[in-house]
Amino acid sequence: MSRTLREVLAEGARALAAAGVAGAARDARRLLAGVLGLEAGRFALEPERVLGAGEAARFEAAIAARAVGKPVSRILGRRAFWGRDFCITPDVLDPRPETETLIEAALALGQVGRLLDLGTGSGIIAVTLLAEWPEARALATDISPACLEVAAENAARHGVGARLALQRADWLAGLKGRFEMIVSNPPYIRADEMAGLACEVRDYDPTLALSPGGDGLDAYRAIAAGLGAHLAPGGHVLLEIGPEQGAEVAALLVRAGLERIRILPDLDGRDRVVLGKMPG
């Protein structure tokens, strides 16, 4: 039986609400827009448009996936971040709005010539900063070849591929040269916190991107140990953190010889980024 946009949207919202999904109507609209390749605002302009059988089937499959907890971004394979759409796959962390705190802090420091993004994942930090800084160049690293492929796709999508080099690396091991800015959103969740994560995170984000195990600080220790060799005099490091890790990560930067260290909050007032400057 043929159904209109209005009808399938209402059915989808009811199914998500019955499954206990918060924001059921919003998610149904986002999923239908993604399936149809339309802006959600178009629905009000053509509510009686009849869906084809294939379109309806794809929407029903998307609703079913959301009803069991799969995030909308994972279903659609893309995430909006800093005003741009980024491709994501099961191999990369689904970027969170909190990471925009790091972008805002980096932009406030002013454009740099050479940037290093450690553990780049989808490339969202490096690509965003290159798109905002047309004269900058960047190196983005990750231990996962699959992540580097996604980062390359996103760099090409946003027209910065020629200014982004990609290298497989375990944090700073094997890297050469100095950079005016080093940024990272490393895995930082403690091993004993993993079981308590929301299913949308625990079941769909790669474990490697969420937690290094133990106390969650191993990546910060590795990064701090290499700053002396790779952060240029006068350069800045910006590290995303868990909301209870600010003091410990700041202490690592102090021991690495950095100065002017600050802990910056996200929009919810939680500690989110540690910022430090290399003397000179």
C-alpha positions in Angstrom: 0.0 0.0 0.0 1.3 3.4 -1.0 2.0 5.8 1.9 2.8 9.5 2.0 5.7 11.3 3.7 3.3 12.5 6.4 2.1 8.9 7.1 5.5 7.2 7.2 6.9 10.0 9.4 4.1 9.6 11.9 4.5 5.8 11.9 8.2 6.0 12.4 7.9 8.5 15.3 5.3 6.3 17.0 7.6 3.2 16.6 10.6 5.0 18.2 8.5 6.4 21.0 7.1 2.9 21.8 10.7 1.7 21.9 11.6 4.4 24.5 13.8 6.5 22.2 14.2 10.0 23.5 13.4 12.6 20.8 11.5 10.1 18.7 9.9 12.6 16.3 13.2 14.4 15.7 15.1 11.1 15.0 12.3 10.0 12.7 12.6 13.2 10.7 16.4 12.9 10.5 16.2 9.3 9.3 13.6 10.0 6.7 15.6 13.0 5.4 18.7 10.8 5.2 16.9 8.0 3.4 15.4 10.4 0.9 18.4 12.7 0.5 16.2 15.7 1.4 16.4 18.5 3.9 14.0 17.8 6.8 12.3 21.2 6.1 11.1 19.9 2.8 8.6 17.6 4.5 6.3 20.5 5.3 6.3 21.5 1.6 5.3 18.1 0.2 3.7 16.1 3.0 1.5 14.2 0.5 4.4 12.9 -1.6 4.0 9.2 -2.0 7.1 7.1 -1.1 8.3 4.4 -3.5 8.5 0.8 -2.1 12.3 1.0 -1.9 12.2 4.3 0.0 9.7 3.0 2.5 11.6 -0.2 3.1 14.9 1.7 3.7 13.1 4.0 6.2 11.6 1.1 8.0 15.0 -0.6 8.3 16.5 2.7 9.7 13.7 3.0 12.2 14.2 -0.6 13.3 17.9 0.0 13.8 17.3 3.1 15.8 14.7 1.4 17.9 17.3 -1.1 19.2 19.7 1.8 20.1 21.9 2.3 17.0 22.7 6.1 16.8 21.2 8.1 13.9 24.7 9.1 12.8 25.7 5.4 12.6 22.6 4.5 10.6 23.2 7.4 8.1 27.0 7.1 8.1 27.6 10.7 8.6 27.9 13.3 11.4 27.4 17.1 11.4 30.3 18.9 13.0 31.2 22.6 13.0 28.8 23.2 10.2 30.1 20.4 7.9 29.0 16.8 7.2 31.6 14.1 7.9 31.6 10.5 6.8 31.9 8.0 9.6 32.2 4.2 9.6 32.2 1.5 12.2 36.0 1.9 12.3 36.0 5.4 13.7 34.7 7.2 16.8 31.4 9.0 16.3 32.5 12.6 16.9 30.7 14.4 19.8 29.6 18.0 20.0 31.9 18.4 23.0 34.9 18.2 20.7 33.9 21.6 19.2 35.3 23.0 22.5 38.8 22.1 21.2 38.1 23.6 17.8 36.9 26.8 19.3 40.0 27.0 21.5 42.4 26.3 18.6 40.8 28.9 16.4 41.0 31.5 19.1 44.8 31.0 19.2 45.1 32.0 15.5 46.2 30.3 12.4 49.3 28.1 12.4 51.5 27.0 9.6 51.9 23.3 10.6 49.5 21.3 12.7 49.7 17.7 14.1 46.5 15.7 14.9 47.3 12.6 16.9 44.8 9.7 16.8 42.8 11.4 14.1 40.0 8.9 13.6 37.6 10.3 11.1 39.9 13.3 10.6 37.3 15.6 12.0 39.7 17.9 14.0 42.4 18.2 11.4 40.0 18.6 8.5 37.9 21.3 10.3 41.0 23.3 11.3 42.4 23.1 7.7 39.0 24.2 6.3 39.0 27.2 8.7 42.7 28.0 8.1 43.4 28.1 4.3 47.1 28.6 4.7 47.8 25.8 7.2 49.1 22.3 6.5 48.7 19.3 8.8 49.9 15.8 9.5 47.2 13.5 10.9 48.2 10.1 12.4 46.4 7.0 13.6 47.4 3.5 14.5 44.4 2.2 12.4 44.7 2.1 8.6 40.9 2.0 8.3 40.7 5.3 10.2 43.3 6.9 7.9 41.1 5.9 4.9 38.1 7.6 6.4 40.2 10.7 7.3 41.4 10.9 3.7 37.8 10.7 2.4 36.7 13.5 4.7 39.7 15.6 3.7 38.8 15.2 0.0 35.1 15.9 0.7 36.0 19.3 2.2 38.7 20.3 -0.2 41.7 20.1 2.1 43.3 16.8 0.9 46.2 18.5 -0.7 47.2 20.1 2.7 46.7 17.0 4.8 49.4 14.3 5.1 48.3 11.0 6.7 50.7 8.6 8.6 50.2 5.4 10.5 51.7 5.9 13.9 51.3 5.1 17.6 51.0 8.6 19.0 54.4 10.4 18.4 56.5 7.3 17.9 58.5 7.5 14.6 57.3 11.0 13.8 59.8 13.7 12.6 59.8 17.4 12.8 58.2 20.1 14.9 54.7 21.6 14.8 53.2 24.9 15.9 50.2 23.1 17.2 49.5 19.6 18.4 45.9 18.5 19.0 44.3 15.2 20.0 41.1 13.6 21.2 42.6 10.4 22.5 40.9 7.5 24.2 40.5 8.4 27.8 37.7 6.3 29.4 38.9 4.2 32.4 38.6 0.4 32.1 36.2 0.3 35.0 33.9 2.9 33.3 33.4 1.0 30.1 30.5 -1.3 31.3 28.5 1.8 32.5 28.6 3.6 29.2 25.4 4.2 27.3 24.7 1.5 24.8 24.9 4.0 21.9 28.5 4.5 22.8 29.6 1.1 24.2 28.0 -1.0 21.4 28.8 1.1 18.4 32.1 3.1 19.0 35.4 1.1 18.5 36.8 0.1 21.9 40.2 1.3 20.8 38.9 4.8 20.3 37.2 4.9 23.7 39.6 3.4 26.3 43.3 2.6 26.5 42.5 0.5 29.6 43.7 1.1 33.1 43.2 4.6 34.4 42.5 6.1 31.0 45.7 8.3 30.9 48.1 6.2 28.9 47.6 8.3 25.7 48.3 11.5 27.6 51.5 10.1 29.0 52.7 9.1 25.6 51.8 12.5 24.1 53.4 14.5 26.9 56.6 12.5 26.7 57.0 13.5 23.1 56.1 17.1 23.2 59.7 18.3 23.9 60.8 16.8 20.6 57.8 17.8 18.4 56.1 21.0 19.7 57.8 24.1 18.4 58.9 26.8 20.8 55.9 29.0 21.4 53.6 26.3 20.1 50.4 25.0 21.7 49.0 21.6 22.6 45.3 21.1 23.0 44.0 17.8 24.4 40.4 16.7 24.9 39.9 15.1 28.2 37.3 13.3 30.3 35.5 15.7 32.8 37.5 14.4 35.8 40.9 14.3 34.2 41.9 17.9 34.0 44.2 18.1 37.0 46.1 14.9 36.1 46.6 15.8 32.4 47.6 19.4 33.3 50.2 17.9 35.7 51.6 15.8 32.8 52.1 19.0 30.8 53.8 20.7 33.6 56.2 17.9 33.9 56.8 18.1 30.1 57.9 21.7 30.6 54.9 23.5 29.2 53.6 26.8 30.6 50.3 28.8 30.6 48.3 25.7 31.1 44.6 26.1 31.2 41.6 23.7 31.6 38.7 24.8 29.4 35.0 23.8 30.0 32.5 22.7 27.4 29.1 24.2 27.0 27.8 22.1 29.9 30.5 23.5 32.2 32.5 20.3 32.4 36.3 20.2 32.0 36.9 19.3 28.4 40.2 20.6 27.0 43.7 21.0 28.5 45.7 23.7 26.8 49.4 24.4 27.2 52.2 26.4 25.6 55.8 25.4 24.9 58.2 28.1 26.3 60.1 30.2 23.8 
